[in-house]
């Protein structure tokens, strides 16, 4: 299974609007760079 297929149904909160966004809707229209940051402290 492709990584994009596995990530598509995951929902995250939009940082600006607070709305829930499915990852699949972001990369269905154009290529997307997904960056995970972890803050320690």
N, CA, C and O atoms as CSV, one atom per row, in Angstrom:
chain,resi,resn,atom,element,x,y,z
A,1,UNK,N,N,0.846,-1.174,0.000
A,1,UNK,CA,C,0.000,0.000,0.000
A,1,UNK,C,C,0.897,1.244,0.000
A,1,UNK,O,O,1.872,1.313,0.748
A,2,UNK,N,N,0.564,2.205,-0.829
A,2,UNK,CA,C,1.339,3.441,-0.905
A,2,UNK,C,C,1.159,4.273,0.351
A,2,UNK,O,O,0.103,4.249,0.982
A,3,UNK,N,N,2.184,4.996,0.700
A,3,UNK,CA,C,2.142,5.852,1.879
A,3,UNK,C,C,1.033,6.892,1.759
A,3,UNK,O,O,0.334,7.160,2.737
A,4,UNK,N,N,0.860,7.476,0.591
A,4,UNK,CA,C,-0.194,8.473,0.386
A,4,UNK,C,C,-1.575,7.891,0.671
A,4,UNK,O,O,-2.432,8.576,1.230
A,5,UNK,N,N,-1.795,6.652,0.297
A,5,UNK,CA,C,-3.075,5.991,0.549
A,5,UNK,C,C,-3.302,5.790,2.038
A,5,UNK,O,O,-4.424,5.933,2.525
A,6,UNK,N,N,-2.239,5.459,2.759
A,6,UNK,CA,C,-2.370,5.241,4.204
A,6,UNK,C,C,-2.561,6.550,4.960
A,6,UNK,O,O,-3.235,6.575,5.989
A,7,UNK,N,N,-1.978,7.635,4.466
A,7,UNK,CA,C,-2.092,8.926,5.144
A,7,UNK,C,C,-3.380,9.681,4.811
A,7,UNK,O,O,-3.813,10.531,5.589
A,8,UNK,N,N,-3.987,9.386,3.683
A,8,UNK,CA,C,-5.142,10.149,3.192
A,8,UNK,C,C,-6.285,10.301,4.202
A,8,UNK,O,O,-6.820,11.405,4.307
A,9,UNK,N,N,-6.695,9.275,4.948
A,9,UNK,CA,C,-7.836,9.433,5.847
A,9,UNK,C,C,-7.519,10.133,7.180
A,9,UNK,O,O,-8.437,10.430,7.945
A,10,UNK,N,N,-6.258,10.396,7.463
A,10,UNK,CA,C,-5.893,11.016,8.739
A,10,UNK,C,C,-6.352,12.469,8.765
A,10,UNK,O,O,-6.188,13.197,7.785
A,11,UNK,N,N,-6.926,12.885,9.883
A,11,UNK,CA,C,-7.382,14.266,10.039
A,11,UNK,C,C,-6.506,15.003,11.033
A,11,UNK,O,O,-6.146,14.470,12.083
A,12,UNK,N,N,-6.169,16.234,10.688
A,12,UNK,CA,C,-5.395,17.112,11.561
A,12,UNK,C,C,-6.135,18.427,11.716
A,12,UNK,O,O,-7.025,18.748,10.928
A,13,UNK,N,N,-5.764,19.180,12.729
A,13,UNK,CA,C,-6.381,20.484,12.958
A,13,UNK,C,C,-5.601,21.557,12.205
A,13,UNK,O,O,-4.377,21.636,12.301
A,14,UNK,N,N,-6.329,22.380,11.455
A,14,UNK,CA,C,-5.714,23.499,10.752
A,14,UNK,C,C,-5.235,24.517,11.781
A,14,UNK,O,O,-5.997,24.913,12.663
A,15,UNK,N,N,-3.988,24.937,11.674
A,15,UNK,CA,C,-3.395,25.840,12.670
A,15,UNK,C,C,-4.056,27.218,12.674
A,15,UNK,O,O,-4.093,27.875,13.714
A,16,UNK,N,N,-4.567,27.658,11.551
A,16,UNK,CA,C,-5.155,28.995,11.468
A,16,UNK,C,C,-6.642,29.007,11.797
A,16,UNK,O,O,-7.101,29.857,12.560
A,17,UNK,N,N,-7.398,28.072,11.228
A,17,UNK,CA,C,-8.853,28.101,11.390
A,17,UNK,C,C,-9.362,27.190,12.499
A,17,UNK,O,O,-10.465,27.388,13.008
A,18,UNK,N,N,-8.567,26.193,12.876
A,18,UNK,CA,C,-9.003,25.242,13.885
A,18,UNK,C,C,-9.887,24.139,13.334
A,18,UNK,O,O,-10.301,23.253,14.082
A,19,UNK,N,N,-10.184,24.174,12.039
A,19,UNK,CA,C,-11.027,23.152,11.413
A,19,UNK,C,C,-10.245,21.866,11.191
A,19,UNK,O,O,-9.025,21.890,11.023
A,20,UNK,N,N,-10.958,20.741,11.192
A,20,UNK,CA,C,-10.344,19.446,10.914
A,20,UNK,C,C,-10.165,19.313,9.398
A,20,UNK,O,O,-11.086,19.600,8.632
A,21,UNK,N,N,-8.973,18.877,8.971
A,21,UNK,CA,C,-8.655,18.742,7.550
A,21,UNK,C,C,-8.113,17.340,7.304
A,21,UNK,O,O,-7.220,16.877,8.013
A,22,UNK,N,N,-8.656,16.671,6.299
A,22,UNK,CA,C,-8.134,15.364,5.907
A,22,UNK,C,C,-6.894,15.560,5.062
A,22,UNK,O,O,-6.890,16.381,4.144
A,23,UNK,N,N,-5.843,14.818,5.360
A,23,UNK,CA,C,-4.601,14.950,4.613
A,23,UNK,C,C,-4.800,14.659,3.124
A,23,UNK,O,O,-4.169,15.292,2.277
A,24,UNK,N,N,-5.655,13.725,2.811
A,24,UNK,CA,C,-5.894,13.365,1.414
A,24,UNK,C,C,-6.417,14.508,0.573
A,24,UNK,O,O,-6.174,14.543,-0.634
A,25,UNK,N,N,-7.131,15.448,1.180
A,25,UNK,CA,C,-7.636,16.588,0.411
A,25,UNK,C,C,-6.516,17.554,0.052
A,25,UNK,O,O,-6.632,18.296,-0.924
A,26,UNK,N,N,-5.443,17.555,0.819
A,26,UNK,CA,C,-4.336,18.466,0.541
A,26,UNK,C,C,-3.509,18.002,-0.652
A,26,UNK,O,O,-3.131,18.814,-1.496
A,27,UNK,N,N,-3.222,16.695,-0.728
A,27,UNK,CA,C,-2.383,16.240,-1.829
A,27,UNK,C,C,-3.170,15.670,-2.999
A,27,UNK,O,O,-2.572,15.094,-3.908
A,28,UNK,N,N,-4.485,15.810,-3.006
A,28,UNK,CA,C,-5.262,15.375,-4.166
A,28,UNK,C,C,-5.188,16.402,-5.294
A,28,UNK,O,O,-5.365,16.057,-6.462
A,29,UNK,N,N,-4.928,17.664,-4.947
A,29,UNK,CA,C,-4.892,18.732,-5.951
A,29,UNK,C,C,-3.487,19.029,-6.451
A,29,UNK,O,O,-3.308,19.398,-7.611
A,30,UNK,N,N,-2.485,18.871,-5.583
A,30,UNK,CA,C,-1.109,19.200,-5.961
A,30,UNK,C,C,-0.161,18.482,-5.008
A,30,UNK,O,O,-0.575,18.021,-3.944
A,31,UNK,N,N,1.108,18.389,-5.388
A,31,UNK,CA,C,2.088,17.754,-4.485
A,31,UNK,C,C,2.164,18.517,-3.157
A,31,UNK,O,O,2.008,19.737,-3.119
A,32,UNK,N,N,2.404,17.782,-2.080
A,32,UNK,CA,C,2.440,18.378,-0.749
A,32,UNK,C,C,3.672,17.881,-0.003
A,32,UNK,O,O,4.031,16.706,-0.078
A,33,UNK,N,N,4.303,18.789,0.711
A,33,UNK,CA,C,5.405,18.424,1.590
A,33,UNK,C,C,4.845,18.363,3.000
A,33,UNK,O,O,4.256,19.329,3.485
A,34,UNK,N,N,5.028,17.239,3.646
A,34,UNK,CA,C,4.513,17.030,4.996
A,34,UNK,C,C,5.692,16.969,5.951
A,34,UNK,O,O,6.572,16.121,5.803
A,35,UNK,N,N,5.712,17.866,6.932
A,35,UNK,CA,C,6.840,17.960,7.864
A,35,UNK,C,C,6.311,17.736,9.261
A,35,UNK,O,O,5.320,18.343,9.668
A,36,UNK,N,N,6.982,16.854,10.001
A,36,UNK,CA,C,6.620,16.597,11.389
A,36,UNK,C,C,7.686,17.220,12.279
A,36,UNK,O,O,8.872,16.921,12.141
A,37,UNK,N,N,7.265,18.072,13.179
A,37,UNK,CA,C,8.180,18.689,14.140
A,37,UNK,C,C,7.789,18.263,15.535
A,37,UNK,O,O,6.604,18.146,15.850
A,38,UNK,N,N,8.775,18.032,16.361
A,38,UNK,CA,C,8.505,17.675,17.741
A,38,UNK,C,C,9.237,18.677,18.606
A,38,UNK,O,O,10.436,18.904,18.443
A,39,UNK,N,N,8.508,19.268,19.521
A,39,UNK,CA,C,9.086,20.287,20.390
A,39,UNK,C,C,9.396,19.674,21.747
A,39,UNK,O,O,8.523,19.073,22.374
A,40,UNK,N,N,10.598,19.819,22.188
A,40,UNK,CA,C,11.002,19.332,23.505
A,40,UNK,C,C,11.205,20.542,24.411
A,40,UNK,O,O,11.932,21.475,24.072
A,41,UNK,N,N,10.557,20.508,25.555
A,41,UNK,CA,C,10.790,21.596,26.503
A,41,UNK,C,C,9.576,22.175,26.944
A,41,UNK,O,O,9.592,23.107,27.748
